[in-house]
Amino acid sequence: MLTHDPTWDALPATGYRPAYRVTAYSPGNHLGAPVDIPVTDGWVLKDATQYPRTHAQVTTAATSLIPTTIDSNLTPFGGWLKVETGYTDTAGATTYITLMDGPITRLSVDRPGSLLTIEAADASVLQSQRVTATDYAWDSVTYPGAYNMAQGIAQNVPEAYNITGTNSVDLTALTAAMVAIPVPTGYVWKAGATAWSVVEYLTDLIGAEAYCNENRRLILRPVPTVGAPVARLATGEGGTITELESVIERTYNAVYLAYASGIVGTWKQPWFSGGPTDPVYYGLYCLYESRDGTPTQAQANTAARTYAYRVKGTGRTTSIRAVPMPWLEPGDTVEVLPDDAPSEYHLVQSVTIPLGLDVMTVTTRNAPYTGIL
């Protein structure tokens, strides 16, 4: 959950709508002074199952930005986009928090309508094309901890991370046991492998996830589980939900990661209870991949379990449309209270925040099944 004024929590249920501010800029202003982008339409998507985790699309009809040549900051070659959200008080003052901040990845102009569409992603996208020409020198001697190598690789991008007044990486949530897990013996960063794929490989091994947050900071943390709810989503009078869809479907229930050493990391859905979701009733629906390195069996099993969290669907998912709560994030727990159904705690998988007069879309995963669809 994004840090915000706690008084905001009550505003969605009372009809208040958040305000948004979008700025195009370049680190150090090397492309000129920042420019405000009047928003016609757009959204910010945060999804724990995809890379990059955060995407933004902003549409503007401000033709002054594109008379004959576009503003110098509006470029996928060094331009960045910052999206902020907040509420305006009765005196007309608006307090903002950052919703996303990352490099511009694509621009398109609709002529003759002169609609300009800007797309951006979080800072981790800069790792998607960074590869090595030869096997990397980082190994278990240089970086004895898997988490240490992961943060070292992820941070190695000039101007990508916000280091003003704070460390550019936050790994305070990692447990001592996770920090103690070493880089697998003999593992090296293979030529041609992208930097972020290596980061995900290493964080899978320690049972963690890695992503860049709204302040361009690298976050390494344990895979989230259902906990205390940070928000309440309800239907009916006084509720904020406008539509809710609950789905049960067939999904992966086993993951196998085969390593070069012959070790196979294994994860299977713990459904061997004789119930209707037990794999004995509909078979193993498997995901199989080959990987480099020589981890221990325990490390390989941890990697398989963490990878399953990132890529598998869940037997039960819920899609919720509700009045926007821009501070919600993947990994948050929310309480869901639909009409004529029990209250449930859900883990947020993705959230799409509209940059206009629309509702947000929240997809949840691993929702405890109460017997009522």
Secondary structure in CASP SS format (residue, H / E / C, confidence):
PFRMAT SS
TARGET T0000
AUTHOR 0000-0000-0000
METHOD secondary structure of the structure
MODEL  1
M C 1.00
L C 1.00
T C 1.00
H C 1.00
D C 1.00
P H 1.00
T H 1.00
W H 1.00
D H 1.00
A H 1.00
L C 1.00
P H 1.00
A H 1.00
T H 1.00
G C 1.00
Y C 1.00
R C 1.00
P C 1.00
A E 1.00
Y E 1.00
R E 1.00
V E 1.00
T E 1.00
A E 1.00
Y E 1.00
S C 1.00
P H 1.00
G H 1.00
N H 1.00
H C 1.00
L C 1.00
G C 1.00
A C 1.00
P C 1.00
V E 1.00
D E 1.00
I C 1.00
P C 1.00
V C 1.00
T C 1.00
D E 1.00
G E 1.00
W E 1.00
V E 1.00
L E 1.00
K E 1.00
D E 1.00
A C 1.00
T C 1.00
Q C 1.00
Y C 1.00
P C 1.00
R C 1.00
T E 1.00
H E 1.00
A E 1.00
Q E 1.00
V E 1.00
T E 1.00
T E 1.00
A C 1.00
A C 1.00
T H 1.00
S H 1.00
L H 1.00
I C 1.00
P C 1.00
T C 1.00
T C 1.00
I C 1.00
D C 1.00
S C 1.00
N C 1.00
L C 1.00
T C 1.00
P C 1.00
F C 1.00
G C 1.00
G C 1.00
W E 1.00
L E 1.00
K E 1.00
V E 1.00
E E 1.00
T E 1.00
G E 1.00
Y E 1.00
T E 1.00
D C 1.00
T C 1.00
A C 1.00
G C 1.00
A C 1.00
T E 1.00
T E 1.00
Y E 1.00
I E 1.00
T E 1.00
L E 1.00
M E 1.00
D E 1.00
G E 1.00
P E 1.00
I E 1.00
T E 1.00
R E 1.00
L E 1.00
S E 1.00
V E 1.00
D E 1.00
R C 1.00
P C 1.00
G C 1.00
S C 1.00
L E 1.00
L E 1.00
T E 1.00
I E 1.00
E E 1.00
A E 1.00
A E 1.00
D C 1.00
A H 1.00
S H 1.00
V H 1.00
L H 1.00
Q H 1.00
S C 1.00
Q C 1.00
R C 1.00
V C 1.00
T C 1.00
A C 1.00
T C 1.00
D C 1.00
Y C 1.00
A C 1.00
W C 1.00
D C 1.00
S C 1.00
V C 1.00
T C 1.00
Y C 1.00
P C 1.00
G E 1.00
A H 1.00
Y H 1.00
N H 1.00
M H 1.00
A H 1.00
Q H 1.00
G H 1.00
I H 1.00
A H 1.00
Q H 1.00
N C 1.00
V C 1.00
P C 1.00
E C 1.00
A C 1.00
Y C 1.00
N C 1.00
I C 1.00
T C 1.00
G C 1.00
T C 1.00
N C 1.00
S C 1.00
V E 1.00
D E 1.00
L C 1.00
T C 1.00
A C 1.00
L C 1.00
T C 1.00
A H 1.00
A H 1.00
M H 1.00
V H 1.00
A C 1.00
I C 1.00
P E 1.00
V C 1.00
P C 1.00
T E 1.00
G C 1.00
Y C 1.00
V C 1.00
W C 1.00
K C 1.00
A C 1.00
G C 1.00
A C 1.00
T C 1.00
A H 1.00
W H 1.00
S H 1.00
V H 1.00
V H 1.00
E H 1.00
Y H 1.00
L H 1.00
T H 1.00
D H 1.00
L H 1.00
I C 1.00
G C 1.00
A E 1.00
E E 1.00
A E 1.00
Y E 1.00
C E 1.00
N C 1.00
E C 1.00
N C 1.00
R C 1.00
R C 1.00
L E 1.00
I E 1.00
L E 1.00
R E 1.00
P E 1.00
V C 1.00
P C 1.00
T C 1.00
V C 1.00
G C 1.00
A C 1.00
P C 1.00
V C 1.00
A E 1.00
R E 1.00
L E 1.00
A E 1.00
T C 1.00
G C 1.00
E C 1.00
G C 1.00
G C 1.00
T C 1.00
I E 1.00
T E 1.00
E E 1.00
L E 1.00
E E 1.00
S E 1.00
V E 1.00
I E 1.00
E C 1.00
R C 1.00
T C 1.00
Y C 1.00
N C 1.00
A E 1.00
V E 1.00
Y E 1.00
L E 1.00
A E 1.00
Y E 1.00
A C 1.00
S C 1.00
G C 1.00
I C 1.00
V E 1.00
G E 1.00
T E 1.00
W E 1.00
K E 1.00
Q C 1.00
P C 1.00
W C 1.00
F C 1.00
S C 1.00
G C 1.00
G C 1.00
P C 1.00
T C 1.00
D C 1.00
P H 1.00
V H 1.00
Y H 1.00
Y H 1.00
G C 1.00
L C 1.00
Y C 1.00
C E 1.00
L E 1.00
Y E 1.00
E E 1.00
S E 1.00
R E 1.00
D C 1.00
G C 1.00
T E 1.00
P C 1.00
T C 1.00
Q H 1.00
A H 1.00
Q H 1.00
A H 1.00
N H 1.00
T H 1.00
A H 1.00
A H 1.00
R H 1.00
T H 1.00
Y H 1.00
A H 1.00
Y H 1.00
R H 1.00
V H 1.00
K C 1.00
G C 1.00
T C 1.00
G C 1.00
R E 1.00
T E 1.00
T E 1.00
S E 1.00
I E 1.00
R E 1.00
A E 1.00
V C 1.00
P C 1.00
M C 1.00
P C 1.00
W C 1.00
L C 1.00
E C 1.00
P C 1.00
G C 1.00
D C 1.00
T E 1.00
V E 1.00
E E 1.00
V E 1.00
L E 1.00
P C 1.00
D C 1.00
D C 1.00
A C 1.00
P C 1.00
S C 1.00
E E 1.00
Y E 1.00
H E 1.00
L E 1.00
V E 1.00
Q E 1.00
S E 1.00
V E 1.00
T E 1.00
I E 1.00
P E 1.00
L C 1.00
G C 1.00
L C 1.00
D C 1.00
V C 1.00
M E 1.00
T E 1.00
V E 1.00
T E 1.00
T E 1.00
R E 1.00
N C 1.00
A C 1.00
P C 1.00
Y C 1.00
T C 1.00
G C 1.00
I C 1.00
L C 1.00
END
